[in-house]
């Protein structure tokens, strides 16, 4: 008898947790309970992962199989309350689409600089003011960040850009005219610069 | 120590939590209590000291929210004419209706103990963690719960 009861207790029937999760996410988002909302975004340079906080865009990453690492970093450095919420990324997605279709030259997005600190942040903020279709040198953005001699450090800062494309580190090139490196690989840098009609040479 | 993104926790344990709640409060209420459980979990999550036993932590919250649901229902029984007959048709109850109904009439600690032991196959020591009781108390609750189920289900 006991065994029969014990066996019956193993059978709960169908469990549709996916639907329950969707309802939870909707409610969490409605109630503003999300610290970091993320979603995948398609683009001509590959899948991106975009994340926003209430302050604005906090991360835009080339997915390249690193999506989990991107989320772990957000959990560790911004807030562990990281939730997938595509609707919260609608504005970001729309502006990126417009940019890639050639209909947008500046992004109008709030930026949350949490992931960039100190000199890195200053370099990126200096980079953010390089206009669409124009180029700057590493020395120029280092100078804009208050230390013209720190060219190599400026390169490292751009390599650590948490928001490529939106903070246009692809517009920063070598003084001699060489493209320099790029966080997502130099082919993407070429693609973005040719999209902007700014490919040197 | 860093915690995984909440989304990962949600996806990894949503099924365990929902299964626990279907067993504990029944299919009609499980969804609402699931929402309450994860909203509370989300609130408390950044203060969690260790990611070692996230499943136990979530089941503990689910256990407490299930208790709230049972108490709320006792305070405000739903009049029969307000019960949506479609709800049960759309989501059939598990095959052993009588047994599960009996489980839901058990005292709250016995109810959770029986579910954790047999539906989840948890060791008594791990059950104690979820229910914040000793291993011995967990063992007693399972024993008492089973004894009552045998009476009802015989």
Interface residues (C-beta under 8 A of the other chain):
Chain A: X1 X2 X5 X6 X8 X9 X10 X11 X12 X13 X14 X15 X16 X17 X18 X19 X20 X21 X23 X24 X27 X28 X31 X33 X36 X38 X71 X72 X74 X75 X76 X79 X80 X81 X82 X83 X84
Chain B: X2 X3 X4 X5 X6 X7 X8 X10 X11 X14 X15 X17 X18 X19 X22 X23 X27 X30 X31 X34 X35 X38 X39 X42 X43 X45 X46 X91 X92 X93 X94 X95 X96 X99 X103 X114 X115 X118 X119 X146 X149 X150 X153 X154
